[in-house]
Amino acid sequence: MTERHGGCSAEIGSVTQAMRVQDALASAAIPSKIIKSQSSSRHGCIYGVSFSCSQERNVRAILEASRIPVRHWNTGENL
């Protein structure tokens, strides 16, 4: 569950929020995969969504428009 789908990901928080992100991306025909982050918090695991780096700009716009906060972006530049 920790593999990346195309190299980029957004750390979201809960698995419920990650599912919300995946639904928003699916509505825009952007393939994604829910991942368990290498990071952790005091309150448990952090989940995220991986996607193709070629879709990064679109993913950022969709999440901003959906008002879904991202804890950390893992892009091709910082992996």
NORSUL-V493440 format. One record per backbone hydrogen bond with DSSP energy under -0.5 kcal/mol. NH is the residue of the N-H (numbers start at 0). CO is the residue of the C=O. If there is no record, write none. Layout:
NH&CO + NH&CO
This chain:
5&3 + 7&50 + 8&73 + 9&48 + 10&71 + 11&9 + 11&46 + 12&46 + 17&13 + 18&14 + 19&15 + 20&16 + 21&17 + 22&18 + 23&19 + 24&20 + 25&21 + 26&22 + 27&23 + 27&24 + 28&25 + 29&24 + 30&28 + 32&49 + 34&47 + 35&0 + 36&34 + 36&45 + 40&43 + 43&40 + 45&38 + 46&12 + 47&34 + 48&9 + 49&32 + 50&7 + 51&30 + 52&5 + 54&51 + 55&52 + 58&54 + 59&55 + 60&56 + 61&57 + 62&58 + 63&59 + 64&60 + 65&61 + 66&63 + 67&62 + 68&66 + 70&10 + 71&10 + 73&8 + 74&72 + 77&74
